[in-house]
Amino acid sequence: MSFTKLVIASFLALLPASMVGAQQWAEKMFEVKEHDFGVVARGSKQLFRFEFTNHYEEDVHILRVRSSCGCTTPGLERALVTSLGKGAVLATFNTSTLRGSQGATLTVTIDKPFRAEVQLRVKGYIRTDVAFQPGSVQFGDVVLGTAAERTIKVMHAGARNWEILDVRSVNEFYEVFLKQRTVNGERVDYQLLVRLTDTAPAGYLNDHLILVTNDLKNKEIQLSVQGRIASPLTISPASLLMGTIAPGESITRKLVVRGTSPFRILKISTEGAGFEFTAPEDARKLHLVPVTFTAGEEPGKVVQEILVETDLAGGSSARCVATIEVKR
């Protein structure tokens, strides 16, 4: 049993039964355990990613995720999350068939390295008089350093004097413009232009815009924004599982380093000893990099971050985590 696994086991054994049920080691992986979708339009697409990080040496396996209510559909990015890896539980709010206040508890069941359950909670209010077309701002995959635009039609039925007064966001990388307002009977339509600036950092977009209206009963409406800003340089696998070897033995695995245009690898480094790297010297869009690890005399689990530095886009870099088990 590894040191981390032993610590977790000892920790659980010393806790009272009531605290064991809480299984705090699993809850600590989640940065956020509650989300309020706020007031949303019927038929709008509402998705939230409950991100988590495996802080432990042992791999974490999620057996299932279930929802207490049909108002929310649970999902999972990946079932197995390796040491220091990241994952996400997905919560999709059902705005097509339900109305009014809705809420659900998502129960995440973990079966490895120990059995545990984490509860995540969502809630929201679904309006019937407002609709978006399409149902959310979907940027998809955007290359880092480039801008993107999407147009959303906002429709309100029931009051011709209904107006959008402001659009707010906590994300500084969105620019929003109200392009057009039309009135047809008791229906009011807006054209909303949402621009993602070229200065936005790499990562997932999991945000919302707040439409501030002159409706005193329901003044604010949330519009979901989803997407991913991808680095021009990617490395796979992100978690390099090199296997099990004996002390003094060597093992080699390959990394795939891919760019949006031809590039040169300038340097590959890691803080740990025992690693050797071989990379092509010429410029190409895809590099196959052999990674060789030679074990020392001490057994144990080796976890090291590998940094690949290139000349792509003024100096893009990528990282992965290598894991090796050294056993006698």
N, C-alpha and C positions, 0 to 999 in steps of 0.2 A: 504494500500500500504506500502511495506517495505521501510526502509530508503534508501537502495541502489536503488530500483526502483524509489523512489521519486527523488533522486539525478539525475539519468539519465534523467527522464522526465523533470525536471527543467532545466537541462543542454541543452537539445534539444530545449526547448521552448525559451531560451534566445539567441540561435544562429541565425545568418542570414540564409535566405533560402538556400544560396549556401553551407554553412557549414553543415546545417542539412542533405543535400543530401549526404555528405561524411560519416556521421554517424560514427564518430571516435571511439565511444565506442566499436563498433563491430570490427573495424580494429585492435584495441589494443590487441585483443585476439590472433592475429596471429604474431608469431615471424618472419616468413619469408613470403613474398608475391610474390617473383619472383624466378624462377629457370631456369638455363641454362643447358640443358642436354649435351651441347657441341657437338663434332663430335662423332657420334655413328654408329655402323655397322647395315646394313640392317638385319631385322629379329631379332634383339636383343631385349631383354625385358628391357624396361625403365619405371620405376615407381618411382614417388616422392611423399612423404607424407608431405603435408603442415600441420604441427602440430599447434594446438591452445589450449589455456587454458581459461576456463570460470572463470574469476577473480571475478565475481559478485555473490551476494546472490541468485539472481533469476536463474532458470534453463534456458538454451538456447536451442531452437529447430531450426534445420536447415530444411527448407521446401524442398529445391532442390539445385542441382548444375548443371549448364549447361555450355557447351563449345562453343566457337565461331567458332571452326574449327574441322573437322573430324580427324585432325592429333593427337588430344588428347581426350582420353575418361575419363570423370570425374567419381569419386566415392566418397563414404562417409563411414567412419568406423562406425559411429553411428549418428543417427539423434538427439537424446536428450543427452545433456551434462549437468550434474548437477553441482551445485555450487562447485567450485574449481576442477572440473573434467577436463580431457583432451580428445581431439578427434583429428581427422585428415581428411583432404580432400585429396583424392587420385587423382593423375594425371598420366595416362598411355599414353606414347608417342607411336604413331602408326608407327612402323618402317617397317612393313611388306609390305605395299602397296604404301607408299609414298617415295619420294626421295628429296634430296636437303634441302634447308632451309625451316623450318616449325616453326610456332608459333601459340599460342592460348591464349585466355583470358577465365579463368574459373570464372563464376559469382556465388557466394554463396549467396543464398537468405535465410535470417533469418526471421521467423515470430513471435518468442517469445524470450524474454519478450516484445520486440518492433520489428517492421519491419525494416530491414536493409539489405544492400547488400555490400559484400566485393568482390573485384576483384583480382584474382590471375593470374599471367602470367608465361607462360613457352615458351621455344624456344629450337631449336636444329638443327643440320645439319646431315642428314642421308646419309651415303656413300653406294655406290652400289658395291664396289670392295672388301669389307671386311665383313666377317660374323663370328659369334660365334656359337659354338655348345656345350652345350645348349646356349640359348640366353642371359643368365646372370648367375652370381654366386648366387645360391640360397642355403643358409645354413639351411633354415627352422627354427625349434625350437631347440635351443641348450641349454642344462642345464648349468647354471652358474658354472664356474670352470672347464669346460671340453673343449678340443680342437676339431676342426672339419676341414676336408679337402674337397675340391672340385677341379675337373679337368675340364678345359675348352679348347676346340679346337678352335684355331684362324686360319681362312682361308683367304688368300689374292690371288686374281686373277689379272693377267695382267703384273706382273714384277717379274722375278725369282730372282732378286737381292734385293727384299724387305726384310727388317729386322726389328725386334723389338730390340731396343737398350737398353730400360730401362722400368721398370714398377714402377709407383709412386702412393702413397696414402697418404692422410692426416691422416689416421687412423693408429696409431702405433700398433694396435693389428692384422694387417694382415702381413703375410709373403708370398712372391710370388717367385716362381721358374719357370724358363723356362726349361722344361724337355727335349724337342726334337724339332728339326727343320728339315723338309723334303721338298724337291723340286721335283715337278712333272710337267715338261713342264713349263708353265708360272704361275703355282700355287705354293704358299708357305704355308705350314701348321706349326703351333706351338702347342705343348702341354703345357698348362699353369696350374701349380699347385698353388692353393690359400689356405693358411692355416690360420684359425682363432685361435689365441692363447688362452690358458686357463686362461689368466689374463684379458680378455675383460670383461667390466662391464655389468650388466643387462640392457636391453633396446632393442629398435629396431635398426637394421642395415639398414641404408638408405644412402649408400655411393656409391662411384665408384672408380675404379682403372683407372689410366691414362697410356695407352700404348704409349710410345715414340718410333717413328719409324724413318727410314731414308728417308721418303717421305717428300720432302721439301714443297710441296703444302698443304698437310694435315698431319702434323707431329704427332699430338696427337689424340688418339681415346679413348673414355670413355667406360669402361665396368662396368655395374651396379652390385652392391653387395647388396643383400637383405637378411633379416632374423630377428630372434628375440632371444636374449639371455634371457632365463627365469630363474628366481630365483628358487632354489630348494624348496622354500616355497612360497605358494600363498594364498591369502585371498579373499574371495568373499562373498557378492558383494563388489567391491572396493568403491562404494558409498552406504552406508547403509541408506536408507530412512525409518525412523522409524514411520512416520505418524504425526498426529495432536492430541494433548492431552490438557486437561485443567490444570490450575495451581494446583499443589499438586497431580496430578494423575501420575501413572506409566505405562510404556509400555515396552514390551520385544520383541526383535527380535533376530535371530540367525545368527552368522557368521560361515562360513565354512573355516577352516584353513587346508590346504592340503600340504603334503610334499612328496618328492621323496622316502623317507624311514621313518621308525618310528621315532618319536621325542616326546619330552616333552615340554609343554609350561611352561616357567619359570616365565613370568610376563606379565600382560596386564595392560596398563595404558593410561590415558588421562589427559590433563591439566584442563579440565572442571569439575565442580562439578555435582553431581547427577547421575553418572554412577556406575553400579555394574557389575562385570563379574564373571562367573563361568566356570572353565575349568577342564577337567579330569586331574588327576595326573599321569596317566600311559602314556607310550609311544605308539603311534599309528600313522599311516600315515594320518588319517583324524580325525580332532577334530571338533565337533559341540559346539560352544561357545555361550551360552545365554548372550545377552547384555540387561541390564535393565536400563532404565532412569527414574528418578523421577523428575518431574518438580518443580521448585520453584514457588514463588508467582507472579513473573514478567512475563508478556506475551512477545512473540517475537520468533525469529528464532534462534535455537541453532545449531551451526556447529562446530564439534570437531573432531580432528584426534585421532584415536585409534591405539596404538602401541602394537603389539604382539611380544614378545621376546621368542626365543626357544633355544634348544641345538642342533639344526640341523646344520650339516656342520660347526661346530665350533662357532655357535652363530648367525644363520640367523634370521632376523626379517622381519615383514611385516606390512603395514599400510593400514588403510581404513578411510574414512570420514563419520561420522554419522551426519544425519540431522534430527531435530525434530522441529515441529511448535507448540508453546505453545499459545493457544488462550483461552480467557475467554468465 
